Amino acid sequence: MPNTRLNVSLPTTIVDDIKALYGPRGISKFLEEAAHEKLVALKKERFKGIIEGYQATAEQTVEVLKRFEASVTERRDV
């Protein structure tokens, strides 16, 4: 996957902590992982309502599909 180079400013204490855990060349890796985790959480929250809506109507959808399938099958057999 292609990368984009950025110029990011962070508090020195945060940078020092990242370097202590990931090494002086591990800042990009840390920021990539942190951004990925945050994006997953935000997307999950954003789509939570849609997912809950689909789940709430799943049983009704299955029943409608069963009736549709039955009507199509009956017509084909005639």
PDB file of N, CA, C and O in Angstrom:
ATOM      1  N   MET A   1       0.851  -1.168   0.000  1.00  0.00           N
ATOM      2  CA  MET A   1       0.000   0.000   0.000  1.00  0.00           C
ATOM      3  C   MET A   1       0.899   1.234   0.000  1.00  0.00           C
ATOM      4  O   MET A   1       1.867   1.289   0.758  1.00  0.00           O
ATOM      5  N   PRO A   2       0.595   2.219  -0.836  1.00  0.00           N
ATOM      6  CA  PRO A   2       1.429   3.425  -0.870  1.00  0.00           C
ATOM      7  C   PRO A   2       1.287   4.244   0.407  1.00  0.00           C
ATOM      8  O   PRO A   2       0.248   4.220   1.068  1.00  0.00           O
ATOM      9  N   ASN A   3       2.325   4.949   0.731  1.00  0.00           N
ATOM     10  CA  ASN A   3       2.334   5.797   1.924  1.00  0.00           C
ATOM     11  C   ASN A   3       2.332   7.263   1.532  1.00  0.00           C
ATOM     12  O   ASN A   3       2.756   7.627   0.435  1.00  0.00           O
ATOM     13  N   THR A   4       1.851   8.100   2.441  1.00  0.00           N
ATOM     14  CA  THR A   4       1.892   9.542   2.282  1.00  0.00           C
ATOM     15  C   THR A   4       2.730  10.108   3.415  1.00  0.00           C
ATOM     16  O   THR A   4       2.506   9.786   4.582  1.00  0.00           O
ATOM     17  N   ARG A   5       3.667  10.926   3.082  1.00  0.00           N
ATOM     18  CA  ARG A   5       4.529  11.530   4.099  1.00  0.00           C
ATOM     19  C   ARG A   5       3.815  12.739   4.693  1.00  0.00           C
ATOM     20  O   ARG A   5       3.255  13.561   3.968  1.00  0.00           O
ATOM     21  N   LEU A   6       3.842  12.837   6.027  1.00  0.00           N
ATOM     22  CA  LEU A   6       3.186  13.933   6.738  1.00  0.00           C
ATOM     23  C   LEU A   6       4.170  14.623   7.672  1.00  0.00           C
ATOM     24  O   LEU A   6       5.179  14.044   8.076  1.00  0.00           O
ATOM     25  N   ASN A   7       3.863  15.847   8.000  1.00  0.00           N
ATOM     26  CA  ASN A   7       4.594  16.574   9.018  1.00  0.00           C
ATOM     27  C   ASN A   7       3.619  16.765  10.173  1.00  0.00           C
ATOM     28  O   ASN A   7       2.657  17.525  10.061  1.00  0.00           O
ATOM     29  N   VAL A   8       3.871  16.067  11.294  1.00  0.00           N
ATOM     30  CA  VAL A   8       2.949  16.065  12.425  1.00  0.00           C
ATOM     31  C   VAL A   8       3.663  16.618  13.650  1.00  0.00           C
ATOM     32  O   VAL A   8       4.821  16.292  13.906  1.00  0.00           O
ATOM     33  N   SER A   9       2.964  17.454  14.399  1.00  0.00           N
ATOM     34  CA  SER A   9       3.511  17.984  15.647  1.00  0.00           C
ATOM     35  C   SER A   9       2.812  17.307  16.818  1.00  0.00           C
ATOM     36  O   SER A   9       1.583  17.250  16.879  1.00  0.00           O
ATOM     37  N   LEU A  10       3.617  16.794  17.747  1.00  0.00           N
ATOM     38  CA  LEU A  10       3.097  16.150  18.949  1.00  0.00           C
ATOM     39  C   LEU A  10       3.850  16.682  20.158  1.00  0.00           C
ATOM     40  O   LEU A  10       4.996  17.116  20.036  1.00  0.00           O
ATOM     41  N   PRO A  11       3.218  16.650  21.321  1.00  0.00           N
ATOM     42  CA  PRO A  11       3.941  17.053  22.531  1.00  0.00           C
ATOM     43  C   PRO A  11       5.184  16.166  22.735  1.00  0.00           C
ATOM     44  O   PRO A  11       5.145  14.962  22.482  1.00  0.00           O
ATOM     45  N   THR A  12       6.248  16.761  23.182  1.00  0.00           N
ATOM     46  CA  THR A  12       7.519  16.058  23.359  1.00  0.00           C
ATOM     47  C   THR A  12       7.381  14.860  24.292  1.00  0.00           C
ATOM     48  O   THR A  12       8.009  13.826  24.065  1.00  0.00           O
ATOM     49  N   THR A  13       6.579  14.987  25.324  1.00  0.00           N
ATOM     50  CA  THR A  13       6.429  13.867  26.264  1.00  0.00           C
ATOM     51  C   THR A  13       5.814  12.638  25.576  1.00  0.00           C
ATOM     52  O   THR A  13       6.192  11.503  25.868  1.00  0.00           O
ATOM     53  N   ILE A  14       4.877  12.873  24.672  1.00  0.00           N
ATOM     54  CA  ILE A  14       4.265  11.764  23.938  1.00  0.00           C
ATOM     55  C   ILE A  14       5.296  11.122  23.011  1.00  0.00           C
ATOM     56  O   ILE A  14       5.399   9.897  22.947  1.00  0.00           O
ATOM     57  N   VAL A  15       6.042  11.933  22.308  1.00  0.00           N
ATOM     58  CA  VAL A  15       7.075  11.417  21.403  1.00  0.00           C
ATOM     59  C   VAL A  15       8.112  10.615  22.191  1.00  0.00           C
ATOM     60  O   VAL A  15       8.538   9.545  21.756  1.00  0.00           O
ATOM     61  N   ASP A  16       8.510  11.130  23.332  1.00  0.00           N
ATOM     62  CA  ASP A  16       9.492  10.419  24.168  1.00  0.00           C
ATOM     63  C   ASP A  16       8.951   9.056  24.613  1.00  0.00           C
ATOM     64  O   ASP A  16       9.679   8.064  24.609  1.00  0.00           O
ATOM     65  N   ASP A  17       7.689   9.014  24.989  1.00  0.00           N
ATOM     66  CA  ASP A  17       7.088   7.743  25.407  1.00  0.00           C
ATOM     67  C   ASP A  17       7.007   6.749  24.245  1.00  0.00           C
ATOM     68  O   ASP A  17       7.269   5.559  24.420  1.00  0.00           O
ATOM     69  N   ILE A  18       6.649   7.238  23.076  1.00  0.00           N
ATOM     70  CA  ILE A  18       6.582   6.367  21.892  1.00  0.00           C
ATOM     71  C   ILE A  18       7.970   5.820  21.571  1.00  0.00           C
ATOM     72  O   ILE A  18       8.128   4.627  21.313  1.00  0.00           O
ATOM     73  N   LYS A  19       8.968   6.692  21.587  1.00  0.00           N
ATOM     74  CA  LYS A  19      10.341   6.256  21.311  1.00  0.00           C
ATOM     75  C   LYS A  19      10.812   5.219  22.327  1.00  0.00           C
ATOM     76  O   LYS A  19      11.518   4.273  21.976  1.00  0.00           O
ATOM     77  N   ALA A  20      10.422   5.399  23.577  1.00  0.00           N
ATOM     78  CA  ALA A  20      10.826   4.456  24.623  1.00  0.00           C
ATOM     79  C   ALA A  20      10.225   3.069  24.378  1.00  0.00           C
ATOM     80  O   ALA A  20      10.852   2.051  24.669  1.00  0.00           O
ATOM     81  N   LEU A  21       9.017   3.045  23.846  1.00  0.00           N
ATOM     82  CA  LEU A  21       8.345   1.758  23.607  1.00  0.00           C
ATOM     83  C   LEU A  21       8.652   1.156  22.243  1.00  0.00           C
ATOM     84  O   LEU A  21       8.776  -0.063  22.119  1.00  0.00           O
ATOM     85  N   TYR A  22       8.774   1.989  21.227  1.00  0.00           N
ATOM     86  CA  TYR A  22       8.919   1.510  19.848  1.00  0.00           C
ATOM     87  C   TYR A  22      10.298   1.770  19.249  1.00  0.00           C
ATOM     88  O   TYR A  22      10.589   1.315  18.142  1.00  0.00           O
ATOM     89  N   GLY A  23      11.142   2.493  19.967  1.00  0.00           N
ATOM     90  CA  GLY A  23      12.449   2.842  19.414  1.00  0.00           C
ATOM     91  C   GLY A  23      12.349   4.134  18.632  1.00  0.00           C
ATOM     92  O   GLY A  23      11.250   4.563  18.280  1.00  0.00           O
ATOM     93  N   PRO A  24      13.473   4.755  18.358  1.00  0.00           N
ATOM     94  CA  PRO A  24      13.478   6.062  17.691  1.00  0.00           C
ATOM     95  C   PRO A  24      12.905   6.021  16.275  1.00  0.00           C
ATOM     96  O   PRO A  24      12.442   7.046  15.774  1.00  0.00           O
ATOM     97  N   ARG A  25      12.926   4.873  15.629  1.00  0.00           N
ATOM     98  CA  ARG A  25      12.395   4.773  14.267  1.00  0.00           C
ATOM     99  C   ARG A  25      11.003   4.142  14.245  1.00  0.00           C
ATOM    100  O   ARG A  25      10.492   3.817  13.173  1.00  0.00           O
ATOM    101  N   GLY A  26      10.392   3.968  15.398  1.00  0.00           N
ATOM    102  CA  GLY A  26       9.093   3.299  15.465  1.00  0.00           C
ATOM    103  C   GLY A  26       7.903   4.232  15.576  1.00  0.00           C
ATOM    104  O   GLY A  26       6.776   3.773  15.757  1.00  0.00           O
ATOM    105  N   ILE A  27       8.130   5.523  15.470  1.00  0.00           N
ATOM    106  CA  ILE A  27       7.041   6.491  15.627  1.00  0.00           C
ATOM    107  C   ILE A  27       5.983   6.300  14.545  1.00  0.00           C
ATOM    108  O   ILE A  27       4.789   6.312  14.845  1.00  0.00           O
ATOM    109  N   SER A  28       6.398   6.124  13.303  1.00  0.00           N
ATOM    110  CA  SER A  28       5.431   5.945  12.212  1.00  0.00           C
ATOM    111  C   SER A  28       4.587   4.691  12.436  1.00  0.00           C
ATOM    112  O   SER A  28       3.372   4.709  12.236  1.00  0.00           O
ATOM    113  N   LYS A  29       5.234   3.609  12.849  1.00  0.00           N
ATOM    114  CA  LYS A  29       4.505   2.358  13.099  1.00  0.00           C
ATOM    115  C   LYS A  29       3.464   2.563  14.202  1.00  0.00           C
ATOM    116  O   LYS A  29       2.317   2.132  14.076  1.00  0.00           O
ATOM    117  N   PHE A  30       3.879   3.224  15.279  1.00  0.00           N
ATOM    118  CA  PHE A  30       2.954   3.483  16.374  1.00  0.00           C
ATOM    119  C   PHE A  30       1.767   4.321  15.912  1.00  0.00           C
ATOM    120  O   PHE A  30       0.617   3.989  16.199  1.00  0.00           O
ATOM    121  N   LEU A  31       2.051   5.409  15.195  1.00  0.00           N
ATOM    122  CA  LEU A  31       0.978   6.294  14.734  1.00  0.00           C
ATOM    123  C   LEU A  31       0.050   5.575  13.760  1.00  0.00           C
ATOM    124  O   LEU A  31      -1.161   5.797  13.787  1.00  0.00           O
ATOM    125  N   GLU A  32       0.595   4.725  12.908  1.00  0.00           N
ATOM    126  CA  GLU A  32      -0.235   3.957  11.983  1.00  0.00           C
ATOM    127  C   GLU A  32      -1.172   3.015  12.745  1.00  0.00           C
ATOM    128  O   GLU A  32      -2.362   2.936  12.441  1.00  0.00           O
ATOM    129  N   GLU A  33      -0.631   2.308  13.730  1.00  0.00           N
ATOM    130  CA  GLU A  33      -1.453   1.398  14.534  1.00  0.00           C
ATOM    131  C   GLU A  33      -2.520   2.157  15.312  1.00  0.00           C
ATOM    132  O   GLU A  33      -3.675   1.734  15.366  1.00  0.00           O
ATOM    133  N   ALA A  34      -2.137   3.271  15.909  1.00  0.00           N
ATOM    134  CA  ALA A  34      -3.078   4.073  16.697  1.00  0.00           C
ATOM    135  C   ALA A  34      -4.196   4.623  15.814  1.00  0.00           C
ATOM    136  O   ALA A  34      -5.367   4.596  16.193  1.00  0.00           O
ATOM    137  N   ALA A  35      -3.826   5.124  14.634  1.00  0.00           N
ATOM    138  CA  ALA A  35      -4.829   5.671  13.719  1.00  0.00           C
ATOM    139  C   ALA A  35      -5.767   4.571  13.245  1.00  0.00           C
ATOM    140  O   ALA A  35      -6.976   4.783  13.142  1.00  0.00           O
ATOM    141  N   HIS A  36      -5.217   3.397  12.956  1.00  0.00           N
ATOM    142  CA  HIS A  36      -6.045   2.278  12.503  1.00  0.00           C
ATOM    143  C   HIS A  36      -7.059   1.885  13.579  1.00  0.00           C
ATOM    144  O   HIS A  36      -8.244   1.717  13.288  1.00  0.00           O
ATOM    145  N   GLU A  37      -6.596   1.740  14.815  1.00  0.00           N
ATOM    146  CA  GLU A  37      -7.487   1.381  15.924  1.00  0.00           C
ATOM    147  C   GLU A  37      -8.599   2.420  16.092  1.00  0.00           C
ATOM    148  O   GLU A  37      -9.764   2.067  16.270  1.00  0.00           O
ATOM    149  N   LYS A  38      -8.237   3.681  16.035  1.00  0.00           N
ATOM    150  CA  LYS A  38      -9.217   4.762  16.198  1.00  0.00           C
ATOM    151  C   LYS A  38     -10.228   4.749  15.059  1.00  0.00           C
ATOM    152  O   LYS A  38     -11.424   4.911  15.298  1.00  0.00           O
ATOM    153  N   LEU A  39      -9.764   4.556  13.816  1.00  0.00           N
ATOM    154  CA  LEU A  39     -10.677   4.517  12.668  1.00  0.00           C
ATOM    155  C   LEU A  39     -11.644   3.338  12.755  1.00  0.00           C
ATOM    156  O   LEU A  39     -12.823   3.481  12.429  1.00  0.00           O
ATOM    157  N   VAL A  40     -11.163   2.187  13.187  1.00  0.00           N
ATOM    158  CA  VAL A  40     -12.040   1.020  13.350  1.00  0.00           C
ATOM    159  C   VAL A  40     -13.134   1.337  14.364  1.00  0.00           C
ATOM    160  O   VAL A  40     -14.305   1.035  14.132  1.00  0.00           O
ATOM    161  N   ALA A  41     -12.757   1.944  15.486  1.00  0.00           N
ATOM    162  CA  ALA A  41     -13.736   2.287  16.518  1.00  0.00           C
ATOM    163  C   ALA A  41     -14.749   3.314  16.015  1.00  0.00           C
ATOM    164  O   ALA A  41     -15.945   3.182  16.272  1.00  0.00           O
ATOM    165  N   LEU A  42     -14.274   4.337  15.299  1.00  0.00           N
ATOM    166  CA  LEU A  42     -15.176   5.368  14.785  1.00  0.00           C
ATOM    167  C   LEU A  42     -16.146   4.801  13.751  1.00  0.00           C
ATOM    168  O   LEU A  42     -17.335   5.119  13.772  1.00  0.00           O
ATOM    169  N   LYS A  43     -15.637   3.958  12.842  1.00  0.00           N
ATOM    170  CA  LYS A  43     -16.508   3.355  11.834  1.00  0.00           C
ATOM    171  C   LYS A  43     -17.536   2.442  12.479  1.00  0.00           C
ATOM    172  O   LYS A  43     -18.700   2.426  12.077  1.00  0.00           O
ATOM    173  N   LYS A  44     -17.111   1.687  13.473  1.00  0.00           N
ATOM    174  CA  LYS A  44     -18.030   0.787  14.170  1.00  0.00           C
ATOM    175  C   LYS A  44     -19.146   1.593  14.837  1.00  0.00           C
ATOM    176  O   LYS A  44     -20.312   1.203  14.786  1.00  0.00           O
ATOM    177  N   GLU A  45     -18.790   2.703  15.454  1.00  0.00           N
ATOM    178  CA  GLU A  45     -19.785   3.557  16.111  1.00  0.00           C
ATOM    179  C   GLU A  45     -20.708   4.207  15.088  1.00  0.00           C
ATOM    180  O   GLU A  45     -21.918   4.283  15.299  1.00  0.00           O
ATOM    181  N   ARG A  46     -20.137   4.675  13.979  1.00  0.00           N
ATOM    182  CA  ARG A  46     -20.930   5.349  12.944  1.00  0.00           C
ATOM    183  C   ARG A  46     -21.953   4.396  12.327  1.00  0.00           C
ATOM    184  O   ARG A  46     -23.090   4.789  12.067  1.00  0.00           O
ATOM    185  N   PHE A  47     -21.556   3.157  12.095  1.00  0.00           N
ATOM    186  CA  PHE A  47     -22.439   2.196  11.435  1.00  0.00           C
ATOM    187  C   PHE A  47     -23.252   1.362  12.423  1.00  0.00           C
ATOM    188  O   PHE A  47     -23.997   0.469  12.020  1.00  0.00           O
ATOM    189  N   LYS A  48     -23.107   1.653  13.708  1.00  0.00           N
ATOM    190  CA  LYS A  48     -23.805   0.896  14.742  1.00  0.00           C
ATOM    191  C   LYS A  48     -25.318   0.916  14.514  1.00  0.00           C
ATOM    192  O   LYS A  48     -25.965  -0.128  14.598  1.00  0.00           O
ATOM    193  N   GLY A  49     -25.881   2.072  14.232  1.00  0.00           N
ATOM    194  CA  GLY A  49     -27.320   2.191  14.017  1.00  0.00           C
ATOM    195  C   GLY A  49     -27.791   1.402  12.813  1.00  0.00           C
ATOM    196  O   GLY A  49     -28.847   0.770  12.854  1.00  0.00           O
ATOM    197  N   ILE A  50     -27.013   1.435  11.741  1.00  0.00           N
ATOM    198  CA  ILE A  50     -27.379   0.694  10.535  1.00  0.00           C
ATOM    199  C   ILE A  50     -27.352  -0.802  10.816  1.00  0.00           C
ATOM    200  O   ILE A  50     -28.269  -1.531  10.439  1.00  0.00           O
ATOM    201  N   ILE A  51     -26.295  -1.251  11.480  1.00  0.00           N
ATOM    202  CA  ILE A  51     -26.170  -2.679  11.806  1.00  0.00           C
ATOM    203  C   ILE A  51     -27.321  -3.113  12.713  1.00  0.00           C
ATOM    204  O   ILE A  51     -27.919  -4.167  12.493  1.00  0.00           O
ATOM    205  N   GLU A  52     -27.632  -2.313  13.723  1.00  0.00           N
ATOM    206  CA  GLU A  52     -28.733  -2.657  14.627  1.00  0.00           C
ATOM    207  C   GLU A  52     -30.060  -2.693  13.872  1.00  0.00           C
ATOM    208  O   GLU A  52     -30.920  -3.526  14.160  1.00  0.00           O
ATOM    209  N   GLY A  53     -30.224  -1.790  12.909  1.00  0.00           N
ATOM    210  CA  GLY A  53     -31.450  -1.783  12.110  1.00  0.00           C
ATOM    211  C   GLY A  53     -31.595  -3.051  11.296  1.00  0.00           C
ATOM    212  O   GLY A  53     -32.675  -3.641  11.248  1.00  0.00           O
ATOM    213  N   TYR A  54     -30.525  -3.472  10.662  1.00  0.00           N
ATOM    214  CA  TYR A  54     -30.565  -4.718   9.893  1.00  0.00           C
ATOM    215  C   TYR A  54     -30.835  -5.909  10.803  1.00  0.00           C
ATOM    216  O   TYR A  54     -31.614  -6.797  10.456  1.00  0.00           O
ATOM    217  N   GLN A  55     -30.198  -5.927  11.955  1.00  0.00           N
ATOM    218  CA  GLN A  55     -30.392  -7.035  12.888  1.00  0.00           C
ATOM    219  C   GLN A  55     -31.828  -7.068  13.408  1.00  0.00           C
ATOM    220  O   GLN A  55     -32.399  -8.142  13.594  1.00  0.00           O
ATOM    221  N   ALA A  56     -32.406  -5.897  13.642  1.00  0.00           N
ATOM    222  CA  ALA A  56     -33.769  -5.828  14.169  1.00  0.00           C
ATOM    223  C   ALA A  56     -34.788  -6.345  13.160  1.00  0.00           C
ATOM    224  O   ALA A  56     -35.823  -6.889  13.547  1.00  0.00           O
ATOM    225  N   THR A  57     -34.506  -6.182  11.884  1.00  0.00           N
ATOM    226  CA  THR A  57     -35.469  -6.611  10.859  1.00  0.00           C
ATOM    227  C   THR A  57     -35.077  -7.924  10.183  1.00  0.00           C
ATOM    228  O   THR A  57     -35.723  -8.342   9.222  1.00  0.00           O
ATOM    229  N   ALA A  58     -34.036  -8.571  10.675  1.00  0.00           N
ATOM    230  CA  ALA A  58     -33.533  -9.792  10.032  1.00  0.00           C
ATOM    231  C   ALA A  58     -34.590 -10.885   9.965  1.00  0.00           C
ATOM    232  O   ALA A  58     -34.762 -11.510   8.919  1.00  0.00           O
ATOM    233  N   GLU A  59     -35.296 -11.123  11.054  1.00  0.00           N
ATOM    234  CA  GLU A  59     -36.309 -12.184  11.060  1.00  0.00           C
ATOM    235  C   GLU A  59     -37.436 -11.871  10.076  1.00  0.00           C
ATOM    236  O   GLU A  59     -37.902 -12.759   9.362  1.00  0.00           O
ATOM    237  N   GLN A  60     -37.869 -10.624  10.037  1.00  0.00           N
ATOM    238  CA  GLN A  60     -38.921 -10.233   9.097  1.00  0.00           C
ATOM    239  C   GLN A  60     -38.441 -10.401   7.656  1.00  0.00           C
ATOM    240  O   GLN A  60     -39.197 -10.853   6.795  1.00  0.00           O
ATOM    241  N   THR A  61     -37.211 -10.045   7.401  1.00  0.00           N
ATOM    242  CA  THR A  61     -36.659 -10.172   6.055  1.00  0.00           C
ATOM    243  C   THR A  61     -36.620 -11.635   5.625  1.00  0.00           C
ATOM    244  O   THR A  61     -36.955 -11.956   4.485  1.00  0.00           O
ATOM    245  N   VAL A  62     -36.217 -12.508   6.518  1.00  0.00           N
ATOM    246  CA  VAL A  62     -36.172 -13.937   6.214  1.00  0.00           C
ATOM    247  C   VAL A  62     -37.574 -14.449   5.892  1.00  0.00           C
ATOM    248  O   VAL A  62     -37.743 -15.225   4.952  1.00  0.00           O
ATOM    249  N   GLU A  63     -38.566 -14.034   6.647  1.00  0.00           N
ATOM    250  CA  GLU A  63     -39.937 -14.484   6.393  1.00  0.00           C
ATOM    251  C   GLU A  63     -40.433 -14.006   5.030  1.00  0.00           C
ATOM    252  O   GLU A  63     -41.061 -14.771   4.299  1.00  0.00           O
ATOM    253  N   VAL A  64     -40.159 -12.760   4.686  1.00  0.00           N
ATOM    254  CA  VAL A  64     -40.561 -12.222   3.386  1.00  0.00           C
ATOM    255  C   VAL A  64     -39.877 -13.000   2.266  1.00  0.00           C
ATOM    256  O   VAL A  64     -40.508 -13.342   1.266  1.00  0.00           O
ATOM    257  N   LEU A  65     -38.593 -13.276   2.434  1.00  0.00           N
ATOM    258  CA  LEU A  65     -37.863 -14.034   1.412  1.00  0.00           C
ATOM    259  C   LEU A  65     -38.394 -15.453   1.263  1.00  0.00           C
ATOM    260  O   LEU A  65     -38.454 -15.980   0.152  1.00  0.00           O
ATOM    261  N   LYS A  66     -38.777 -16.071   2.366  1.00  0.00           N
ATOM    262  CA  LYS A  66     -39.354 -17.418   2.301  1.00  0.00           C
ATOM    263  C   LYS A  66     -40.672 -17.402   1.533  1.00  0.00           C
ATOM    264  O   LYS A  66     -40.927 -18.284   0.713  1.00  0.00           O
ATOM    265  N   ARG A  67     -41.516 -16.390   1.800  1.00  0.00           N
ATOM    266  CA  ARG A  67     -42.785 -16.293   1.077  1.00  0.00           C
ATOM    267  C   ARG A  67     -42.551 -16.030  -0.406  1.00  0.00           C
ATOM    268  O   ARG A  67     -43.230 -16.600  -1.259  1.00  0.00           O
ATOM    269  N   PHE A  68     -41.599 -15.175  -0.704  1.00  0.00           N
ATOM    270  CA  PHE A  68     -41.278 -14.877  -2.093  1.00  0.00           C
ATOM    271  C   PHE A  68     -40.777 -16.135  -2.799  1.00  0.00           C
ATOM    272  O   PHE A  68     -41.197 -16.445  -3.914  1.00  0.00           O
ATOM    273  N   GLU A  69     -39.883 -16.846  -2.142  1.00  0.00           N
ATOM    274  CA  GLU A  69     -39.337 -18.070  -2.730  1.00  0.00           C
ATOM    275  C   GLU A  69     -40.444 -19.091  -2.975  1.00  0.00           C
ATOM    276  O   GLU A  69     -40.466 -19.754  -4.012  1.00  0.00           O
ATOM    277  N   ALA A  70     -41.359 -19.214  -2.022  1.00  0.00           N
ATOM    278  CA  ALA A  70     -42.467 -20.160  -2.169  1.00  0.00           C
ATOM    279  C   ALA A  70     -43.353 -19.783  -3.334  1.00  0.00           C
ATOM    280  O   ALA A  70     -43.794 -20.658  -4.079  1.00  0.00           O
ATOM    281  N   SER A  71     -43.625 -18.496  -3.511  1.00  0.00           N
ATOM    282  CA  SER A  71     -44.500 -18.086  -4.612  1.00  0.00           C
ATOM    283  C   SER A  71     -43.813 -18.281  -5.964  1.00  0.00           C
ATOM    284  O   SER A  71     -44.470 -18.670  -6.929  1.00  0.00           O
ATOM    285  N   VAL A  72     -42.535 -18.026  -6.054  1.00  0.00           N
ATOM    286  CA  VAL A  72     -41.795 -18.220  -7.289  1.00  0.00           C
ATOM    287  C   VAL A  72     -41.730 -19.706  -7.636  1.00  0.00           C
ATOM    288  O   VAL A  72     -41.905 -20.086  -8.794  1.00  0.00           O
ATOM    289  N   THR A  73     -41.482 -20.528  -6.648  1.00  0.00           N
ATOM    290  CA  THR A  73     -41.375 -21.980  -6.855  1.00  0.00           C
ATOM    291  C   THR A  73     -42.717 -22.547  -7.292  1.00  0.00           C
ATOM    292  O   THR A  73     -42.764 -23.406  -8.173  1.00  0.00           O
ATOM    293  N   GLU A  74     -43.805 -22.084  -6.695  1.00  0.00           N
ATOM    294  CA  GLU A  74     -45.151 -22.575  -7.068  1.00  0.00           C
ATOM    295  C   GLU A  74     -45.454 -22.242  -8.510  1.00  0.00           C
ATOM    296  O   GLU A  74     -45.964 -23.095  -9.236  1.00  0.00           O
ATOM    297  N   ARG A  75     -45.163 -21.049  -8.946  1.00  0.00           N
ATOM    298  CA  ARG A  75     -45.439 -20.642 -10.320  1.00  0.00           C
ATOM    299  C   ARG A  75     -44.600 -21.436 -11.321  1.00  0.00           C
ATOM    300  O   ARG A  75     -45.086 -21.771 -12.401  1.00  0.00           O
ATOM    301  N   ARG A  76     -43.373 -21.733 -10.984  1.00  0.00           N
ATOM    302  CA  ARG A  76     -42.489 -22.446 -11.875  1.00  0.00           C
ATOM    303  C   ARG A  76     -42.959 -23.901 -12.051  1.00  0.00           C
ATOM    304  O   ARG A  76     -42.822 -24.460 -13.139  1.00  0.00           O
ATOM    305  N   ASP A  77     -43.503 -24.510 -11.010  1.00  0.00           N
ATOM    306  CA  ASP A  77     -43.943 -25.905 -11.058  1.00  0.00           C
ATOM    307  C   ASP A  77     -45.224 -26.072 -11.839  1.00  0.00           C
ATOM    308  O   ASP A  77     -45.532 -27.188 -12.258  1.00  0.00           O
ATOM    309  N   VAL A  78     -45.990 -25.006 -12.058  1.00  0.00           N
ATOM    310  CA  VAL A  78     -47.280 -25.128 -12.734  1.00  0.00           C
ATOM    311  C   VAL A  78     -47.131 -25.275 -14.191  1.00  0.00           C
ATOM    312  O   VAL A  78     -48.127 -25.389 -14.905  1.00  0.00           O
TER     313      VAL A  78
END
